[in-house]
Amino acid sequence: MEADWDLVAAFHAQCSEQNLLRRWGRTRLTPRDLSRLLDHEQCWIGLGADERPLALVCVGPVSREPGVVDLGLQVVDHRHRQGIGTALARQAAHFARGRGGHTLSAFTQASNAPMLRLLDRLGPTSHTRDGPYVEVRVALGALAPQQETATPWP
């Protein structure tokens, strides 16, 4: 956990307040927040060639909706629009499908056009507007085949 926190803190140090607010709804994440997140979701940190953290992706089941998996994704500001988020979102989608997920769900600001485009590229989507936010659901059955291991959620 301590090593995870150090990586997450180093990652967040590279993110703007706007990016942090967009992803977390606040500008600071605490070790307790990370611990709670890791209790419910699988998370990975994407590292660059220099071993600096570039992205954080989390996937986990949506409570009371079997087969619906939540996606959380954030990429450091200076590496946006380089395909990192798309690659990690695809990997997360395959991970979720390999564990019995049929739908990937992401909740984001309706004004977050890059995230909405990314999600629409993953497969057939449905969008449900909720004020300034939108929930996007991606049907995982349309994903291109990839080697998957059918391991259920822990």
Sequence and secondary structure as in RCSB ss.txt:
>XXXX:A:sequence
MEADWDLVAAFHAQCSEQNLLRRWGRTRLTPRDLSRLLDHEQCWIGLGADERPLALVCVGPVSREPGVVDLGLQV
VDHRHRQGIGTALARQAAHFARGRGGHTLSAFTQASNAPMLRLLDRLGPTSHTRDGPYVEVRVALGALAPQQETA
TPWP
>XXXX:A:secstr
 HHHHHHHHHHHHTS HHHHHHHHSSS   HHHHHHHHHH EEEEEE TTS EEEEEEEEE TT TTEEEEEEEE
 GGGTTSSHHHHHHHHHHHHHHHTT  EEEEEEETT HHHHHHHHHHS EEEEEETTEEEEEEEGGGS       
    
